C-alpha cells in the first residue's frame, strides 16, 4: 500500500485551531471541484499488479467536506473482472465494480462517508483485478490500472478566515500581493519573503503569485482559494491584520522597514499558529528548521518508513530531495535497513536498488528477511530530487498469480542518507538547492514591474523546493559583488561585472563562453536583441540573471513561457534560456562550447543552436547571413 498526503504539516497546525464562523459574504456555496494536481498528488493515480492499494490524505478547508473523487478509469488489458474498494479506518464504505468492456470510462467514487479529522480526510482505494484465464499478465507489474485526470469534489460553504492564524488555507490556488507603484526596498523584500514563506507550505502544488498595485478592490471576488496581502511601509507600529468586509480574504502587513521584516520572518515559524485574533504583532526570530547535515535519517528527510506490498514484485519508491537536505550534494550513500518477505525453499527472490531507472545494486533474497546494505549513488545520477526504487522480485511456485501470498518490502525510518557538500552549481539542475540556506535578490530598478518579475522567479523556484528559500533583498551592486548566491532581474540591459555565459557585443555578435574559457560567436548583419535566464558560477557561488538586451516585454514573454506548462521549470536543462524576438525560447548549455578538439567542423552544440535561431530569423525578415567564428581562447585538450 502506498500513502499519498496532500496536507502540509504547518497547514495541519493551522487547521487544528477553532474554525472560523461563516457570514453572508462567504463564497462559494455548493459543490467545488479541485484537481488532485492542485492538491499535490499529480493528475493521475496508478495501481500496480492484480492487488494494490493507495491511501490519499485530502486537505479539507473549513466549511467543506469531501463529496466525490472523479476520474477517468483506464483498466488493463486481459481483465476478466475487478473492483475498487473504498475504505476509511479499515472499513469498506463501498465496492465499485470495474467495467471490463471499455478502454476508458468515467468514474465517480463517493467520499461523503469519509470522516474529516483535523482538517483532513484519509481514504484508501483498494483495487482487485482478475485476469482472463490462468494468465499472469507481465504488463500488470508496473501499472495495471490508472485513474486519469483525477479531481476531488467538495460540498458545503467556504468559510472566510477571521484570524491571522486561519488566513492561509489548506488549499490555495492564487496569492495576490499588493504594493505601491514604486515600492520601497522593505516592501519588495516583504513581498519576496512572503512568496517563499507561503509557497513552501504547498510543496508539489504551488499557488500562483502575482504582484499588483495597491489598493485592491474590496468588492471583487477572487475565488474561493485566493488570498490577498497588502504590504505597506509606514511609521505606525508593525502589525498583521485581517481586513473586514472583503469579498476576497485580505491580510494587511504594515509597519516600518524593520517591523515589516520582523513580521514576515516570524511567519516562517510556528508563531503564526498562535495568532488567534484578527490583528497581531509578531516579534522575535523563532527558530526555522534547517538540516544541511552530512548524515540524515529517512525520518529527518520526511521519507519516513516507506513500504510496499504486492504480488510478485513489491517496489518501494522514494526520493532524495537535495532541497530537503539543505544544499547541493554529491558522493551520496544510502545506508538502508529494513525487512522483506523472506525467501523459502519453494520461492526465491532478488532485491534490486535502482536510481533514476538504473540498477546500481542487487543481491539474492535469503531466509533472514533483513535489509542491511550501503548503496553508493553515482554522481551522474543525482538530480534535484533523485528517484530511488528498492524492489523485491520473487519466483517459484504460486497460485492465482501469487495473490495468495503477496510479498512486502519495508525500509526503516532510521535508514540514513550520507552526503558531502557539492559547492556552487552552474546549471538549472542546481536550482533551487544551490540557493540554500539563504540567498540575495536584486532588481535593476525599484519598480513594481521588477519586483513582480523577481517574485515570480522566486515562486517558481520555491515550487521546486520542500525547504523555504530565504531571500535577502539587496541593491544591484551588492548582488553583483557579494559572496552569497543571488538572483538578479535586469529587464532593460544585462548587469555588468558578472561572467555571463551569453553576451551581446556591438549589437550584432553573440558570444557563448564555456566553463573552461572557450568561446563561440555568432555574428549577424543587423542588430539583434534577446532575453535570457542564465545560471553560472561566480567566484564559488551560484547566480541566476534574468535580463534582456532590448526591453522588458521580451523578458516577460520568456518568464511567461516558463510558467505556461506545468513542469517546464523542473525540466530545464543546460544553463541558458534564450529568447530571440519572434521566436520560441530555447535552452542551451554553454559547457558544450569548450568540449572537443578545435576544428572547423566543430560547431560545439550550443553554438549550433544559436545558428538555428539565426537561420530562423530570416523568416521574420532580418535577412541573416550568419557569420560563425569559433574563437578558441586558451589551451583546449581533445576529448578523452
PEURKA-V865683 format. One record per helix or strand. SS is the DSSP state (A for helix, B for strand). FROM is the first residue (numbers start at 1). TO is the last residue. If there is no record, write none. Layout:
ss=SS from=FROM to=TO
ss=SS from=FROM to=TO
This chain:
ss=B from=2 to=5
ss=A from=9 to=15
ss=B from=29 to=29
ss=B from=32 to=35
ss=B from=45 to=47
ss=B from=51 to=59
ss=B from=64 to=74
ss=B from=79 to=88
ss=B from=91 to=97
ss=B from=105 to=110
ss=B from=116 to=117
ss=B from=120 to=131
ss=A from=138 to=140
ss=B from=145 to=157
ss=B from=174 to=179
ss=A from=185 to=202
ss=B from=208 to=213
ss=B from=226 to=233
ss=B from=239 to=242
ss=B from=250 to=255
ss=A from=257 to=267
ss=A from=270 to=274
ss=B from=279 to=280
ss=B from=295 to=297
ss=B from=307 to=310
ss=B from=313 to=321
ss=A from=322 to=325
ss=B from=329 to=340
ss=B from=347 to=355
ss=B from=358 to=364
ss=B from=370 to=377
ss=A from=379 to=381
ss=B from=385 to=396
ss=A from=400 to=405
ss=B from=407 to=411
ss=B from=416 to=421
ss=A from=428 to=430
ss=A from=433 to=435
ss=B from=439 to=443
ss=A from=448 to=462
ss=B from=471 to=473
ss=A from=476 to=481
ss=B from=486 to=490
ss=B from=502 to=505
ss=B from=509 to=513
ss=B from=519 to=523
ss=B from=530 to=538
ss=B from=541 to=548
ss=A from=552 to=564
ss=B from=576 to=580
ss=B from=586 to=588
ss=A from=590 to=594
ss=A from=606 to=617
ss=B from=627 to=629
